[in-house]
């Protein structure tokens, strides 16, 4: 058996790990965003090419030594994007097995490794999946920053900027976010923000500041964090309702920068979830999502089939 390549590509960064058949990690590299919906297919492929070349250099291996590669990319589940990225993988990476799925799917694999439960991911965007005992996978949320992504870094950042603008006008409550956002974004006054060319990643980057001000006692910032926690809790609660899991001791695994970066949000999220599912076991993902990509790559290498899969090990569109 040769080498395995696992890739986790999101709206902020891309992580790639090289491993042997026993999942011993031989190289870890990272790069910029590779969400094809946010940066475009061409830019996503360029970033994937960069991290792939870095893996070859740091791992000191040849391309033909790969048995399997699994890439979990945010936004890669729809056509024609899925086909365009998978075609690139097959042409550029001479592995025996190729898997293209979503970042949520590899996080689900890392969190549950095939067992039943729920994962909630909150980073630049937000989404949740549940897998039942039969391998059925259900999705809630994750419909993009324009229409959804409640509780995400983007959502919190956008609301924080809006709150600062309202405070500036006198329409909203006074908040330290007004001063701190001007400092972070290098603005003389907050109204200059409306002429800035901010990406969703830039707006999501405001989240650490919001959390810091919330912990320091700013009422507006704290309210935004609690609202985000409640919005995120709605994702697994909806899945529990659909699957009849109210009285089940079901694992709910949290992943992403929002959960990792805020004890305040984690605790408020847990309280909100447990109001419905009192037996839910809420934990923070203790593995990197890219490990889920390696697990899927190893499964595929052992079956020696080229395929594209989604959550639960089945084709997913």
C-alpha positions as CSV (number, residue, x, y, z in Angstrom):
1,X,0.0,0.0,0.0
2,X,1.3,3.5,-0.9
3,X,0.6,6.9,0.6
4,X,-2.6,8.7,1.5
5,X,-3.4,12.4,1.0
6,X,-6.1,14.1,3.0
7,X,-7.2,17.7,2.2
8,X,-9.5,20.0,4.2
9,X,-10.4,23.1,2.2
10,X,-12.5,25.9,3.6
11,X,-13.2,29.5,3.2
12,X,-10.2,30.6,5.2
13,X,-7.5,28.0,4.7
14,X,-6.6,24.7,3.2
15,X,-4.9,21.9,5.2
16,X,-3.2,18.8,3.7
17,X,-1.7,15.9,5.5
18,X,0.3,13.0,4.0
19,X,0.1,9.7,5.8
20,X,1.1,6.1,5.3
21,X,-1.3,3.1,5.4
22,X,-1.2,3.1,9.2
23,X,-2.2,6.8,9.2
24,X,1.2,7.8,10.5
25,X,1.5,11.5,9.6
26,X,4.5,12.2,7.4
27,X,3.9,15.8,6.4
28,X,1.5,18.6,7.3
29,X,1.1,21.7,5.1
30,X,-1.4,24.5,4.8
31,X,-2.4,27.2,2.4
32,X,-5.1,29.8,1.6
33,X,-8.8,29.3,0.9
34,X,-10.0,26.7,-1.5
35,X,-13.8,27.0,-1.3
36,X,-14.7,27.1,-5.0
37,X,-17.9,28.9,-4.4
38,X,-16.2,31.7,-2.6
39,X,-12.9,32.0,-4.6
40,X,-13.9,30.4,-7.9
41,X,-13.0,27.0,-9.3
42,X,-9.8,28.3,-11.0
43,X,-8.5,29.9,-7.7
44,X,-9.5,26.8,-5.7
45,X,-7.5,24.5,-8.1
46,X,-4.5,26.8,-7.9
47,X,-4.5,26.6,-4.1
48,X,-4.9,22.9,-4.2
49,X,-2.0,22.7,-6.6
50,X,0.1,24.7,-4.2
51,X,-0.6,22.5,-1.2
52,X,-0.2,19.4,-3.3
53,X,3.3,20.5,-4.4
54,X,4.2,21.4,-0.8
55,X,3.2,17.9,0.3
56,X,5.4,16.3,-2.4
57,X,8.4,18.5,-1.3
58,X,8.0,18.0,2.5
59,X,7.1,14.4,2.2
60,X,9.8,13.7,-0.3
61,X,7.7,11.4,-2.3
62,X,6.8,11.0,-6.0
63,X,3.3,11.6,-7.3
64,X,2.9,8.0,-8.5
65,X,3.4,6.8,-4.9
66,X,-0.2,7.9,-3.8
67,X,-2.7,5.1,-3.3
68,X,-5.6,7.5,-2.5
69,X,-6.5,11.1,-2.1
70,X,-9.5,12.6,-0.4
71,X,-10.4,16.2,-0.6
72,X,-13.1,17.7,1.6
73,X,-13.9,21.2,0.2
74,X,-16.5,23.6,1.4
75,X,-18.9,24.3,-1.5
76,X,-17.8,21.3,-3.6
77,X,-21.1,19.3,-3.4
78,X,-22.9,20.9,-6.3
79,X,-22.5,20.7,-10.1
80,X,-20.7,21.8,-12.2
81,X,-18.2,22.6,-9.4
82,X,-18.0,19.0,-8.2
83,X,-17.2,17.6,-11.6
84,X,-14.7,20.3,-12.4
85,X,-12.7,19.8,-9.2
86,X,-12.8,16.0,-9.4
87,X,-11.7,16.0,-13.0
88,X,-8.7,18.2,-12.0
89,X,-7.8,15.8,-9.1
90,X,-7.9,12.8,-11.5
91,X,-5.6,14.6,-14.0
92,X,-3.1,16.1,-11.6
93,X,-2.8,13.5,-8.8
94,X,-2.0,10.0,-10.2
95,X,-3.6,8.1,-7.3
96,X,-5.5,4.8,-7.6
97,X,-8.5,6.3,-5.8
98,X,-9.9,9.8,-5.7
99,X,-12.6,11.1,-3.4
100,X,-14.1,14.6,-3.6
101,X,-16.6,15.5,-0.9
102,X,-17.3,18.4,1.4
103,X,-15.5,19.8,4.5
104,X,-18.5,18.8,6.5
105,X,-18.3,15.2,5.3
106,X,-14.7,14.8,6.4
107,X,-15.5,16.4,9.7
108,X,-18.4,14.0,10.2
109,X,-16.0,11.1,9.5
110,X,-13.4,12.5,11.9
111,X,-16.0,13.0,14.6
112,X,-18.1,9.8,14.4
113,X,-16.0,7.4,12.3
114,X,-19.1,5.8,10.9
115,X,-21.3,5.7,14.1
116,X,-24.5,7.7,14.6
117,X,-24.5,11.2,15.9
118,X,-24.5,14.9,14.9
119,X,-21.8,17.3,13.9
120,X,-22.2,21.1,14.0
121,X,-19.6,23.1,12.1
122,X,-19.2,26.8,12.6
123,X,-16.4,28.7,10.9
124,X,-16.8,31.3,8.2
125,X,-20.1,29.6,7.5
126,X,-22.3,27.1,9.5
127,X,-23.8,23.7,8.8
128,X,-24.8,20.5,10.6
129,X,-25.1,16.9,9.6
130,X,-26.6,13.8,11.4
131,X,-25.8,10.2,10.6
132,X,-28.2,7.5,11.9
133,X,-27.6,3.8,12.6
134,X,-28.5,2.9,9.0
135,X,-25.9,5.3,7.5
136,X,-28.5,7.8,6.4
137,X,-27.2,11.3,6.5
138,X,-29.4,14.4,7.0
139,X,-28.3,18.0,6.5
140,X,-29.5,21.2,8.1
141,X,-28.2,24.7,7.2
142,X,-25.1,25.7,5.3
143,X,-27.0,27.5,2.5
144,X,-24.4,30.3,2.1
145,X,-23.8,33.8,3.6
146,X,-26.4,35.5,1.4
147,X,-29.3,33.5,2.7
148,X,-28.2,31.5,5.8
149,X,-25.0,30.6,7.8
150,X,-26.7,31.7,11.0
151,X,-24.3,31.8,14.0
152,X,-21.2,31.7,11.7
153,X,-18.2,33.9,11.8
154,X,-19.6,35.8,8.9
155,X,-23.0,36.2,10.5
156,X,-21.5,37.5,13.8
157,X,-19.1,39.8,12.0
158,X,-21.8,41.3,9.8
159,X,-24.1,41.9,12.8
160,X,-21.2,43.5,14.7
161,X,-20.5,46.0,12.0
162,X,-24.2,46.7,11.7
163,X,-24.4,47.3,15.5
164,X,-21.4,49.7,15.3
165,X,-23.1,51.6,12.5
166,X,-26.3,51.8,14.5
167,X,-24.4,53.0,17.5
168,X,-22.7,55.7,15.4
169,X,-26.1,56.9,14.2
170,X,-27.6,56.9,17.6
171,X,-30.2,54.3,16.5
172,X,-28.5,51.5,18.5
173,X,-27.0,50.9,21.9
174,X,-23.6,52.3,22.7
175,X,-20.9,49.6,22.2
176,X,-17.2,49.3,22.4
177,X,-17.4,47.6,19.1
178,X,-17.6,51.0,17.4
179,X,-14.1,52.0,18.6
180,X,-12.6,48.6,18.3
181,X,-13.8,47.9,14.8
182,X,-12.4,51.3,13.6
183,X,-9.1,50.3,15.1
184,X,-9.1,46.8,13.6
185,X,-10.2,47.9,10.1
186,X,-8.0,51.1,10.2
187,X,-10.9,53.4,9.8
188,X,-11.1,57.1,10.9
189,X,-14.9,56.6,11.3
190,X,-17.1,53.5,11.1
191,X,-19.1,54.8,8.1
192,X,-16.0,54.2,5.9
193,X,-16.7,50.5,6.2
194,X,-19.4,50.7,3.6
195,X,-16.9,51.6,0.9
196,X,-14.5,48.8,1.8
197,X,-14.3,45.7,-0.4
198,X,-14.7,43.2,2.4
199,X,-14.8,39.4,1.6
200,X,-16.9,37.0,3.7
201,X,-13.5,35.9,5.2
202,X,-12.7,39.5,6.2
203,X,-16.1,39.9,7.8
204,X,-15.8,36.6,9.6
205,X,-12.4,37.8,10.8
206,X,-14.2,40.3,13.1
207,X,-15.4,37.4,15.3
208,X,-12.4,37.3,17.6
209,X,-12.8,41.0,18.4
210,X,-16.5,40.5,19.1
211,X,-15.8,37.6,21.5
212,X,-13.1,39.6,23.2
213,X,-15.4,42.6,23.8
214,X,-18.2,40.2,25.0
215,X,-15.9,38.7,27.6
216,X,-14.8,42.2,28.6
217,X,-18.4,43.0,29.4
218,X,-19.8,44.8,26.3
219,X,-23.5,44.1,26.4
220,X,-24.0,44.4,22.6
221,X,-21.1,42.0,21.8
222,X,-22.3,39.5,24.4
223,X,-25.8,39.6,23.0
224,X,-24.4,38.8,19.5
225,X,-22.5,35.8,20.9
226,X,-25.5,34.4,22.7
227,X,-27.7,34.9,19.7
228,X,-25.1,33.1,17.6
229,X,-25.0,30.2,20.1
230,X,-28.8,29.9,20.0
231,X,-28.8,30.0,16.2
232,X,-26.2,27.2,16.1
233,X,-28.1,25.2,18.6
234,X,-31.1,25.3,16.3
235,X,-29.2,23.1,13.8
236,X,-28.8,19.9,15.9
237,X,-32.1,20.4,17.6
238,X,-33.8,20.4,14.2
239,X,-32.0,17.2,13.3
240,X,-33.0,15.6,16.6
241,X,-36.6,16.4,15.9
242,X,-36.4,14.9,12.4
243,X,-34.8,11.7,13.6
244,X,-36.8,11.3,16.8
245,X,-33.8,11.7,19.1
246,X,-35.2,13.8,21.8
247,X,-34.7,11.2,24.5
248,X,-31.6,9.5,23.0
249,X,-28.1,9.9,24.4
250,X,-26.7,11.2,21.1
251,X,-23.2,12.7,20.6
252,X,-23.3,16.2,19.3
253,X,-19.8,17.1,18.1
254,X,-18.8,20.8,17.6
255,X,-16.2,21.8,15.1
256,X,-14.8,25.0,13.6
257,X,-13.3,28.2,14.7
258,X,-16.3,29.7,16.4
259,X,-16.6,26.8,18.9
260,X,-12.8,26.5,19.3
261,X,-12.5,30.3,19.8
262,X,-15.3,30.9,22.3
263,X,-16.0,29.2,25.6
264,X,-18.9,31.6,26.0
265,X,-20.6,30.4,22.8
266,X,-19.8,26.7,23.5
267,X,-21.5,27.0,26.9
268,X,-24.5,28.9,25.6
269,X,-24.8,26.4,22.7
270,X,-24.8,23.5,25.1
271,X,-27.5,25.0,27.3
272,X,-29.7,25.7,24.4
273,X,-29.3,22.2,22.9
274,X,-30.0,20.5,26.2
275,X,-33.3,22.4,26.6
276,X,-34.6,20.1,24.0
277,X,-32.3,17.0,24.1
278,X,-31.4,16.7,27.7
279,X,-29.4,13.5,27.1
280,X,-27.3,14.9,24.3
281,X,-23.5,14.5,24.8
282,X,-21.9,17.7,23.6
283,X,-18.2,17.6,22.9
284,X,-15.6,19.6,21.0
285,X,-14.1,17.7,18.0
286,X,-10.8,16.4,19.4
287,X,-9.4,15.5,15.9
288,X,-8.6,17.7,13.0
289,X,-11.2,17.4,10.2
290,X,-8.4,16.5,7.8
291,X,-8.0,13.2,9.7
292,X,-11.5,12.3,8.4
293,X,-10.2,12.8,4.9
294,X,-7.4,10.4,5.6
295,X,-9.8,7.8,7.0
296,X,-11.9,8.0,3.9
297,X,-8.8,7.9,1.7
298,X,-7.7,4.7,3.4
299,X,-11.1,3.1,3.0
300,X,-11.1,3.9,-0.7
301,X,-7.5,2.7,-1.2
302,X,-8.4,-0.6,0.3
303,X,-11.3,-1.0,-2.0
304,X,-9.1,0.3,-4.9
305,X,-12.0,2.2,-6.6
306,X,-12.1,5.7,-8.0
307,X,-15.2,7.3,-6.7
308,X,-16.7,10.5,-5.4
309,X,-18.6,10.3,-2.1
310,X,-20.4,12.4,0.4
311,X,-21.3,12.0,4.1
312,X,-22.0,8.4,5.1
313,X,-19.9,6.9,2.3
314,X,-22.4,7.3,-0.6
315,X,-22.6,9.5,-3.6
316,X,-24.0,12.8,-2.5
317,X,-25.3,15.8,-4.6
